[in-house]
Amino acid sequence: MTDHSDEPDPNARVTSPMQEFGRTEVTTGLVVLLVGLTVAYLVPALLL
């Protein structure tokens, strides 16, 4: 295996589940969820 000395330290890397999120991210997620559910269920039901 080669030594990639130019690679950043993998232990210093931060992934999404480890990062904190605030009210803005929660609100954005809920809006996206509601739009997705509307498109997936309400629009087809109205077309019947």
PyMOL Python script that loads the backbone (N, CA, C, O; Angstrom):
from pymol import cmd

cmd.read_pdbstr("""\
ATOM      1  N   MET A   1       0.839  -1.168   0.000  1.00  0.00           N
ATOM      2  CA  MET A   1       0.000   0.000   0.000  1.00  0.00           C
ATOM      3  C   MET A   1       0.888   1.237   0.000  1.00  0.00           C
ATOM      4  O   MET A   1       1.908   1.274   0.689  1.00  0.00           O
ATOM      5  N   THR A   2       0.511   2.226  -0.754  1.00  0.00           N
ATOM      6  CA  THR A   2       1.342   3.422  -0.845  1.00  0.00           C
ATOM      7  C   THR A   2       0.996   4.406   0.261  1.00  0.00           C
ATOM      8  O   THR A   2      -0.123   4.431   0.774  1.00  0.00           O
ATOM      9  N   ASP A   3       1.974   5.204   0.608  1.00  0.00           N
ATOM     10  CA  ASP A   3       1.772   6.231   1.619  1.00  0.00           C
ATOM     11  C   ASP A   3       1.413   7.537   0.922  1.00  0.00           C
ATOM     12  O   ASP A   3       2.224   8.105   0.190  1.00  0.00           O
ATOM     13  N   HIS A   4       0.213   7.999   1.151  1.00  0.00           N
ATOM     14  CA  HIS A   4      -0.233   9.248   0.536  1.00  0.00           C
ATOM     15  C   HIS A   4       0.002  10.378   1.535  1.00  0.00           C
ATOM     16  O   HIS A   4      -0.895  10.741   2.295  1.00  0.00           O
ATOM     17  N   SER A   5       1.197  10.922   1.527  1.00  0.00           N
ATOM     18  CA  SER A   5       1.530  11.950   2.504  1.00  0.00           C
ATOM     19  C   SER A   5       0.796  13.261   2.244  1.00  0.00           C
ATOM     20  O   SER A   5       0.692  14.095   3.143  1.00  0.00           O
ATOM     21  N   ASP A   6       0.279  13.460   1.015  1.00  0.00           N
ATOM     22  CA  ASP A   6      -0.439  14.698   0.729  1.00  0.00           C
ATOM     23  C   ASP A   6      -1.908  14.619   1.146  1.00  0.00           C
ATOM     24  O   ASP A   6      -2.623  15.618   1.071  1.00  0.00           O
ATOM     25  N   GLU A   7      -2.364  13.447   1.582  1.00  0.00           N
ATOM     26  CA  GLU A   7      -3.743  13.281   2.033  1.00  0.00           C
ATOM     27  C   GLU A   7      -3.899  13.923   3.414  1.00  0.00           C
ATOM     28  O   GLU A   7      -2.982  13.849   4.232  1.00  0.00           O
ATOM     29  N   PRO A   8      -5.047  14.550   3.686  1.00  0.00           N
ATOM     30  CA  PRO A   8      -5.268  15.105   5.023  1.00  0.00           C
ATOM     31  C   PRO A   8      -5.421  13.991   6.057  1.00  0.00           C
ATOM     32  O   PRO A   8      -5.692  12.839   5.717  1.00  0.00           O
ATOM     33  N   ASP A   9      -5.244  14.350   7.297  1.00  0.00           N
ATOM     34  CA  ASP A   9      -5.368  13.392   8.392  1.00  0.00           C
ATOM     35  C   ASP A   9      -6.804  12.879   8.458  1.00  0.00           C
ATOM     36  O   ASP A   9      -7.716  13.678   8.668  1.00  0.00           O
ATOM     37  N   PRO A  10      -7.042  11.572   8.286  1.00  0.00           N
ATOM     38  CA  PRO A  10      -8.415  11.058   8.295  1.00  0.00           C
ATOM     39  C   PRO A  10      -9.103  11.221   9.645  1.00  0.00           C
ATOM     40  O   PRO A  10     -10.332  11.263   9.710  1.00  0.00           O
ATOM     41  N   ASN A  11      -8.330  11.314  10.722  1.00  0.00           N
ATOM     42  CA  ASN A  11      -8.928  11.490  12.045  1.00  0.00           C
ATOM     43  C   ASN A  11      -9.425  12.916  12.264  1.00  0.00           C
ATOM     44  O   ASN A  11     -10.250  13.153  13.146  1.00  0.00           O
ATOM     45  N   ALA A  12      -8.933  13.864  11.475  1.00  0.00           N
ATOM     46  CA  ALA A  12      -9.356  15.255  11.605  1.00  0.00           C
ATOM     47  C   ALA A  12     -10.567  15.552  10.737  1.00  0.00           C
ATOM     48  O   ALA A  12     -11.151  16.631  10.826  1.00  0.00           O
ATOM     49  N   ARG A  13     -10.940  14.607   9.908  1.00  0.00           N
ATOM     50  CA  ARG A  13     -12.064  14.805   8.992  1.00  0.00           C
ATOM     51  C   ARG A  13     -13.379  14.784   9.767  1.00  0.00           C
ATOM     52  O   ARG A  13     -13.543  14.004  10.706  1.00  0.00           O
ATOM     53  N   VAL A  14     -14.318  15.650   9.365  1.00  0.00           N
ATOM     54  CA  VAL A  14     -15.628  15.715  10.011  1.00  0.00           C
ATOM     55  C   VAL A  14     -16.675  15.342   8.980  1.00  0.00           C
ATOM     56  O   VAL A  14     -16.729  15.922   7.896  1.00  0.00           O
ATOM     57  N   THR A  15     -17.508  14.365   9.325  1.00  0.00           N
ATOM     58  CA  THR A  15     -18.569  13.946   8.415  1.00  0.00           C
ATOM     59  C   THR A  15     -19.903  14.505   8.886  1.00  0.00           C
ATOM     60  O   THR A  15     -20.031  14.945  10.028  1.00  0.00           O
ATOM     61  N   SER A  16     -20.874  14.486   8.019  1.00  0.00           N
ATOM     62  CA  SER A  16     -22.161  15.125   8.296  1.00  0.00           C
ATOM     63  C   SER A  16     -22.841  14.650   9.578  1.00  0.00           C
ATOM     64  O   SER A  16     -23.322  15.495  10.333  1.00  0.00           O
ATOM     65  N   PRO A  17     -22.910  13.364   9.868  1.00  0.00           N
ATOM     66  CA  PRO A  17     -23.601  12.969  11.100  1.00  0.00           C
ATOM     67  C   PRO A  17     -22.954  13.523  12.365  1.00  0.00           C
ATOM     68  O   PRO A  17     -23.596  13.585  13.413  1.00  0.00           O
ATOM     69  N   MET A  18     -21.688  13.925  12.275  1.00  0.00           N
ATOM     70  CA  MET A  18     -20.996  14.435  13.446  1.00  0.00           C
ATOM     71  C   MET A  18     -21.193  15.940  13.618  1.00  0.00           C
ATOM     72  O   MET A  18     -20.947  16.473  14.700  1.00  0.00           O
ATOM     73  N   GLN A  19     -21.632  16.629  12.569  1.00  0.00           N
ATOM     74  CA  GLN A  19     -21.777  18.072  12.642  1.00  0.00           C
ATOM     75  C   GLN A  19     -23.111  18.441  13.271  1.00  0.00           C
ATOM     76  O   GLN A  19     -24.109  17.741  13.102  1.00  0.00           O
ATOM     77  N   GLU A  20     -23.111  19.547  13.997  1.00  0.00           N
ATOM     78  CA  GLU A  20     -24.354  20.032  14.568  1.00  0.00           C
ATOM     79  C   GLU A  20     -25.158  20.741  13.487  1.00  0.00           C
ATOM     80  O   GLU A  20     -24.599  21.242  12.511  1.00  0.00           O
ATOM     81  N   PHE A  21     -26.453  20.778  13.665  1.00  0.00           N
ATOM     82  CA  PHE A  21     -27.307  21.505  12.735  1.00  0.00           C
ATOM     83  C   PHE A  21     -28.306  22.317  13.540  1.00  0.00           C
ATOM     84  O   PHE A  21     -28.671  21.962  14.661  1.00  0.00           O
ATOM     85  N   GLY A  22     -28.740  23.420  12.936  1.00  0.00           N
ATOM     86  CA  GLY A  22     -29.608  24.345  13.654  1.00  0.00           C
ATOM     87  C   GLY A  22     -31.031  24.330  13.132  1.00  0.00           C
ATOM     88  O   GLY A  22     -31.427  23.468  12.347  1.00  0.00           O
ATOM     89  N   ARG A  23     -31.777  25.306  13.590  1.00  0.00           N
ATOM     90  CA  ARG A  23     -33.188  25.415  13.237  1.00  0.00           C
ATOM     91  C   ARG A  23     -33.377  25.638  11.741  1.00  0.00           C
ATOM     92  O   ARG A  23     -34.358  25.161  11.169  1.00  0.00           O
ATOM     93  N   THR A  24     -32.458  26.354  11.097  1.00  0.00           N
ATOM     94  CA  THR A  24     -32.574  26.615   9.655  1.00  0.00           C
ATOM     95  C   THR A  24     -32.512  25.321   8.857  1.00  0.00           C
ATOM     96  O   THR A  24     -33.309  25.123   7.940  1.00  0.00           O
ATOM     97  N   GLU A  25     -31.581  24.442   9.193  1.00  0.00           N
ATOM     98  CA  GLU A  25     -31.467  23.167   8.491  1.00  0.00           C
ATOM     99  C   GLU A  25     -32.688  22.285   8.729  1.00  0.00           C
ATOM    100  O   GLU A  25     -33.140  21.592   7.818  1.00  0.00           O
ATOM    101  N   VAL A  26     -33.221  22.306   9.945  1.00  0.00           N
ATOM    102  CA  VAL A  26     -34.417  21.517  10.248  1.00  0.00           C
ATOM    103  C   VAL A  26     -35.602  22.040   9.448  1.00  0.00           C
ATOM    104  O   VAL A  26     -36.367  21.257   8.885  1.00  0.00           O
ATOM    105  N   THR A  27     -35.757  23.361   9.395  1.00  0.00           N
ATOM    106  CA  THR A  27     -36.854  23.962   8.635  1.00  0.00           C
ATOM    107  C   THR A  27     -36.737  23.634   7.157  1.00  0.00           C
ATOM    108  O   THR A  27     -37.731  23.293   6.516  1.00  0.00           O
ATOM    109  N   THR A  28     -35.534  23.735   6.612  1.00  0.00           N
ATOM    110  CA  THR A  28     -35.319  23.400   5.203  1.00  0.00           C
ATOM    111  C   THR A  28     -35.668  21.941   4.941  1.00  0.00           C
ATOM    112  O   THR A  28     -36.311  21.635   3.937  1.00  0.00           O
ATOM    113  N   GLY A  29     -35.263  21.049   5.811  1.00  0.00           N
ATOM    114  CA  GLY A  29     -35.581  19.635   5.652  1.00  0.00           C
ATOM    115  C   GLY A  29     -37.072  19.364   5.701  1.00  0.00           C
ATOM    116  O   GLY A  29     -37.582  18.552   4.931  1.00  0.00           O
ATOM    117  N   LEU A  30     -37.772  20.035   6.597  1.00  0.00           N
ATOM    118  CA  LEU A  30     -39.221  19.845   6.686  1.00  0.00           C
ATOM    119  C   LEU A  30     -39.939  20.374   5.447  1.00  0.00           C
ATOM    120  O   LEU A  30     -40.894  19.759   4.972  1.00  0.00           O
ATOM    121  N   VAL A  31     -39.486  21.506   4.927  1.00  0.00           N
ATOM    122  CA  VAL A  31     -40.089  22.056   3.705  1.00  0.00           C
ATOM    123  C   VAL A  31     -39.869  21.106   2.539  1.00  0.00           C
ATOM    124  O   VAL A  31     -40.791  20.851   1.764  1.00  0.00           O
ATOM    125  N   VAL A  32     -38.663  20.585   2.408  1.00  0.00           N
ATOM    126  CA  VAL A  32     -38.365  19.635   1.335  1.00  0.00           C
ATOM    127  C   VAL A  32     -39.217  18.376   1.494  1.00  0.00           C
ATOM    128  O   VAL A  32     -39.728  17.844   0.509  1.00  0.00           O
ATOM    129  N   LEU A  33     -39.371  17.905   2.716  1.00  0.00           N
ATOM    130  CA  LEU A  33     -40.214  16.735   2.978  1.00  0.00           C
ATOM    131  C   LEU A  33     -41.661  16.995   2.575  1.00  0.00           C
ATOM    132  O   LEU A  33     -42.279  16.157   1.918  1.00  0.00           O
ATOM    133  N   LEU A  34     -42.205  18.138   2.959  1.00  0.00           N
ATOM    134  CA  LEU A  34     -43.596  18.451   2.631  1.00  0.00           C
ATOM    135  C   LEU A  34     -43.809  18.593   1.131  1.00  0.00           C
ATOM    136  O   LEU A  34     -44.821  18.130   0.604  1.00  0.00           O
ATOM    137  N   VAL A  35     -42.870  19.226   0.441  1.00  0.00           N
ATOM    138  CA  VAL A  35     -42.984  19.347  -1.018  1.00  0.00           C
ATOM    139  C   VAL A  35     -42.919  17.966  -1.657  1.00  0.00           C
ATOM    140  O   VAL A  35     -43.694  17.668  -2.566  1.00  0.00           O
ATOM    141  N   GLY A  36     -42.011  17.128  -1.198  1.00  0.00           N
ATOM    142  CA  GLY A  36     -41.888  15.778  -1.744  1.00  0.00           C
ATOM    143  C   GLY A  36     -43.130  14.944  -1.517  1.00  0.00           C
ATOM    144  O   GLY A  36     -43.575  14.237  -2.421  1.00  0.00           O
ATOM    145  N   LEU A  37     -43.694  15.017  -0.326  1.00  0.00           N
ATOM    146  CA  LEU A  37     -44.919  14.267  -0.045  1.00  0.00           C
ATOM    147  C   LEU A  37     -46.089  14.787  -0.866  1.00  0.00           C
ATOM    148  O   LEU A  37     -46.931  14.008  -1.314  1.00  0.00           O
ATOM    149  N   THR A  38     -46.148  16.098  -1.064  1.00  0.00           N
ATOM    150  CA  THR A  38     -47.210  16.677  -1.884  1.00  0.00           C
ATOM    151  C   THR A  38     -47.115  16.186  -3.316  1.00  0.00           C
ATOM    152  O   THR A  38     -48.116  15.796  -3.916  1.00  0.00           O
ATOM    153  N   VAL A  39     -45.914  16.206  -3.856  1.00  0.00           N
ATOM    154  CA  VAL A  39     -45.718  15.755  -5.241  1.00  0.00           C
ATOM    155  C   VAL A  39     -45.992  14.259  -5.359  1.00  0.00           C
ATOM    156  O   VAL A  39     -46.573  13.813  -6.348  1.00  0.00           O
ATOM    157  N   ALA A  40     -45.584  13.492  -4.371  1.00  0.00           N
ATOM    158  CA  ALA A  40     -45.710  12.036  -4.458  1.00  0.00           C
ATOM    159  C   ALA A  40     -47.133  11.537  -4.227  1.00  0.00           C
ATOM    160  O   ALA A  40     -47.533  10.538  -4.825  1.00  0.00           O
ATOM    161  N   TYR A  41     -47.904  12.207  -3.377  1.00  0.00           N
ATOM    162  CA  TYR A  41     -49.215  11.676  -3.007  1.00  0.00           C
ATOM    163  C   TYR A  41     -50.389  12.580  -3.383  1.00  0.00           C
ATOM    164  O   TYR A  41     -51.391  12.097  -3.910  1.00  0.00           O
ATOM    165  N   LEU A  42     -50.281  13.863  -3.125  1.00  0.00           N
ATOM    166  CA  LEU A  42     -51.425  14.747  -3.339  1.00  0.00           C
ATOM    167  C   LEU A  42     -51.671  15.016  -4.814  1.00  0.00           C
ATOM    168  O   LEU A  42     -52.817  14.965  -5.262  1.00  0.00           O
ATOM    169  N   VAL A  43     -50.629  15.301  -5.574  1.00  0.00           N
ATOM    170  CA  VAL A  43     -50.798  15.580  -7.009  1.00  0.00           C
ATOM    171  C   VAL A  43     -51.391  14.377  -7.741  1.00  0.00           C
ATOM    172  O   VAL A  43     -52.345  14.562  -8.497  1.00  0.00           O
ATOM    173  N   PRO A  44     -50.883  13.156  -7.562  1.00  0.00           N
ATOM    174  CA  PRO A  44     -51.515  12.013  -8.237  1.00  0.00           C
ATOM    175  C   PRO A  44     -52.960  11.784  -7.794  1.00  0.00           C
ATOM    176  O   PRO A  44     -53.791  11.377  -8.605  1.00  0.00           O
ATOM    177  N   ALA A  45     -53.271  12.035  -6.530  1.00  0.00           N
ATOM    178  CA  ALA A  45     -54.643  11.854  -6.053  1.00  0.00           C
ATOM    179  C   ALA A  45     -55.585  12.862  -6.708  1.00  0.00           C
ATOM    180  O   ALA A  45     -56.743  12.539  -6.975  1.00  0.00           O
ATOM    181  N   LEU A  46     -55.108  14.066  -6.966  1.00  0.00           N
ATOM    182  CA  LEU A  46     -55.931  15.083  -7.616  1.00  0.00           C
ATOM    183  C   LEU A  46     -56.147  14.787  -9.092  1.00  0.00           C
ATOM    184  O   LEU A  46     -57.122  15.253  -9.682  1.00  0.00           O
ATOM    185  N   LEU A  47     -55.245  14.017  -9.695  1.00  0.00           N
ATOM    186  CA  LEU A  47     -55.354  13.700 -11.118  1.00  0.00           C
ATOM    187  C   LEU A  47     -56.305  12.538 -11.382  1.00  0.00           C
ATOM    188  O   LEU A  47     -56.651  12.290 -12.537  1.00  0.00           O
ATOM    189  N   LEU A  48     -56.731  11.830 -10.366  1.00  0.00           N
ATOM    190  CA  LEU A  48     -57.653  10.699 -10.548  1.00  0.00           C
ATOM    191  C   LEU A  48     -59.057  11.145 -10.810  1.00  0.00           C
ATOM    192  O   LEU A  48     -59.947  10.312 -10.983  1.00  0.00           O
TER     193      LEU A  48
END
""", "prot")
cmd.dss("prot")
cmd.show_as("cartoon", "prot")
cmd.util.cbc("prot")
cmd.orient("prot")
